[in-house]
């Protein structure tokens, strides 16, 4: 377990639901990755890179809802600016994406 945080620290993390609307290969990344374009409803469209090529095909990701941290600063990865962090659970060096159990509105707050 990492360092213990207090509830005020947790409330600073803005977790939202979005829908993947575009998936592209990202050959410039150091590790196999996709470039994702994600619709967060009223928050707009954001981009992210994700090292999920082992478990997911591009066509399987289209229209899939995910959960992401949307209030990190942009991070440059190779020639790409990632605007959010898509969340997943690590399973034997693979990442299994987190998603809502039922479809919800894009931009919905995760609490």
N, C-alpha and C positions, 0 to 999 in steps of 0.2 A: 504494500500500500504506500502511496505517496504521502507527502506532507498533508496534515490535517488542515482544512480551511474552515472558516466560519460561514454562516448562512449568508452574510452580507457579500462575501466573495462570490458565492454561488449565484446570487441574484444578478451579478454583473454579466454573467454569461447569457447571451441571447440565443436560445435554441428555437429554431423554427422548422416547420414542415415546408418542403418544396417539391416540385415535380420536375424530373429531368426531361428537358425538351430537345436536347441535342447532345450527341456523343461523337467525339472524334478521337482518332489515334493521336498519341503524343510522343512521336519518335525521338524528340529532343530531350526528353526526361532521362535521368540517370537510370531509373528503374521503370519497367513496363507500366505505363499509365494511360489513362484516358483524360481528355479534356471534356468536362461536363458543363453544359449550360442549363441552369436551373431557374424555374419560375417560382418566385416567392410571393406571388400575389401583389398586394399593395407595396411591398418592399422592393419590387421590381425583379429584374433578371440579373443573376449573378453567375460568375464562372468559378469553377474549381477544378483542380486536377485530383485524380484518385488512382491509387495503385491497386486496382481491382480487376485486372485483366485475366487473372487465373480462374476466378470463379464466375465472371460475368462476360457475356458477349455483348457487343454494342446494342444489338437489336433487343436484348433482354432488359436493357436499362431504360429504353425509351418509355416515357409516360409512367415511370416508376416514382412513387413518392419516397422521399428520404428525409432524414433529420440532419440539420447542419447548424454549426455555430456561425452566425451571420455578423457578429460585431468584432471580429479580428481585423487588424489592418491588412491591407493587401500584401501578399507575399509573392515575390518573384521566384518562379521555378523555370529555369532555362529562359526561354523567350516569352514566357506566359505569366500573367498576373492572376493568382488565385485570390478570389474575393470572399470565400467562405470555406469552412472545414466540414466536409461530409463525414458523418460519424459511422463507425463500424466496430464490430467486435473482432479481435484477432483470434484466428483459429489456425494453428500450425502454419504460421507465416502468410496466411491468406486473410483477407478482410471480408467479413460478412456485414453488409450494409444494415443499419438500423432503419426501421420504417414503422409508421403507425399501423396498428392492427386493422383499422378501418380507414377508408378514404376520408380526408378532412380538407378544409379549404387551404389552399396554398397561403403561406404566411402565418398559419396558426402557431401560436406560442406553445412550446413544450415546457411543462413545469413539473 
